């Protein structure tokens, strides 16, 4: 059942991502991105990370993408022209994609399962923190809170300062036009 | 029948019962609103269909179903049709994690009065309501009309802004109860009026913020800028008619009911209330549902009362109020609440 759901939502996710690139209208692309975010949330849920799944839905699908859609609506962006791709893409882009795909396939097929296979999300975190009873309830809000505000306090605070700087930069840039 | 089949059957019955009740509630909220606003303005409201106009929702529904379903030629069809469906579906989804009382026992089986009890119930509701913006935003955009577009833009900006204050106003309650589970939050307030979060937890500031933000989230007066009829014709649903229009209205009233449920669960002690001992057992089991419904009813009356009395905000006032008043207040409330909880521990 879980595997079935995983493949279903993985397929939806990939289809959404391809549709995002194939659509010519910005709104359709943004909506496909929302589909991708939503199916990612379901996959988190399947991995037992319900808190992360809910946050994924609230923050990415509910806030960030609303702003995307808002800006597209505000600018009233029309349909894009389809261009035949630049020479750089032909020279470097396509070979790079091919090499990356080959590399990933090789890793997954040759013993990469321990690294990237059916590991519960938060499992590596739990192992490194070593303060949890089992990896299975690593996804609950209590454990994520403990990891963020206790075991990984310094990285968390540094990240928050970084975000604060970004916000202040945005305000400064937006203010400049007024004077 | 196997255990799994029984589980599925119970879940389906619960979903059907709840959706039917919710839609009836939606219909009669419209009736209540027309009646109350009528009396506030010294009118009678609907009186013609049935006693006290009680069959008016039925007549309204029939009228809307039989109206011609116009689709203007210049709309972007897929999204134009998707938008009302999205609004209504999400509005109905959020009811699924709301508990209506303790469990009742039927044929030796305890059935909790809730479709599903997830331990992140509150986050599920926040997530579903935050996705609900798309219904309004996309209807505004896909209608391809300037009034609709302006309504959709206003709605998305307003909902994103007030969602921040709404989410932060709930943090105080979460600190006090220590769980995301709505059932757990209600159980943490057990023991009389003074243990409710609004009084015992000193969350009245949070309750005020929640009220304002919730009014804005549901696009109700005094925050009904997205459908301000004096400037935008009807805002985001200008180009909709018949049942598509009705779906937007149903979503709005269903959201009002959800907001009322959430307010009672988080701040007003949920379904707690005196259960008289002389009642028969089945009535005692249903008393919590009665107390819960009473709170929702009073909350809906408050909604309508506010609509009947307050004028609409101007758009810059709306934004300034959200970001410069509600947000700092909510943050201060979080700091004070966590200080008190920390010092008590």
Contacts between the chains, C-beta under 8 A, distances in Angstrom:
chain1	res1	chain2	res2	distance
A	27	B	79	7.4
A	27	B	138	8.0
A	27	B	141	6.5
A	31	B	79	7.9
A	31	B	138	8.0
A	34	B	134	7.4
A	50	B	118	7.3
A	50	B	119	7.3
A	50	B	120	5.3
A	51	B	120	6.2
A	51	B	123	7.3
A	54	B	120	5.1
A	54	B	123	3.7
A	54	B	124	6.5
A	54	B	126	7.7
A	54	B	127	5.4
A	55	B	123	7.5
A	57	B	127	3.9
A	57	B	130	7.4
A	57	B	131	7.0
A	58	B	123	6.8
A	58	B	126	5.5
A	58	B	127	4.7
A	58	B	130	5.3
A	58	B	167	7.8
A	61	B	127	7.8
A	61	B	130	7.4
A	61	B	131	6.0
A	62	B	126	7.9
A	62	B	127	6.3
A	62	B	130	2.7
A	62	B	131	5.7
A	62	B	133	7.3
A	62	B	163	7.4
A	63	B	130	6.6
A	63	B	160	6.1
A	63	B	163	7.0
A	66	B	130	7.7
A	66	B	133	5.3
A	66	B	134	7.3
A	66	B	137	6.9
A	66	B	156	5.4
A	66	B	159	7.5
A	66	B	160	5.3
A	67	B	160	6.7
A	69	B	134	7.2
A	69	B	137	5.7
A	69	B	138	7.7
A	69	B	141	7.7
A	69	B	156	6.8
A	70	B	137	7.1
A	70	B	153	6.7
A	70	B	156	4.8
A	70	B	157	6.5
A	70	B	160	7.5
A	73	B	137	6.8
A	73	B	140	7.3
A	73	B	141	4.9
A	73	B	149	6.6
A	73	B	152	6.5
A	73	B	153	5.9
A	73	B	156	7.6
A	74	B	153	6.2
A	76	B	149	7.9
A	140	B	119	7.2
A	141	B	120	7.0
A	141	B	180	5.9
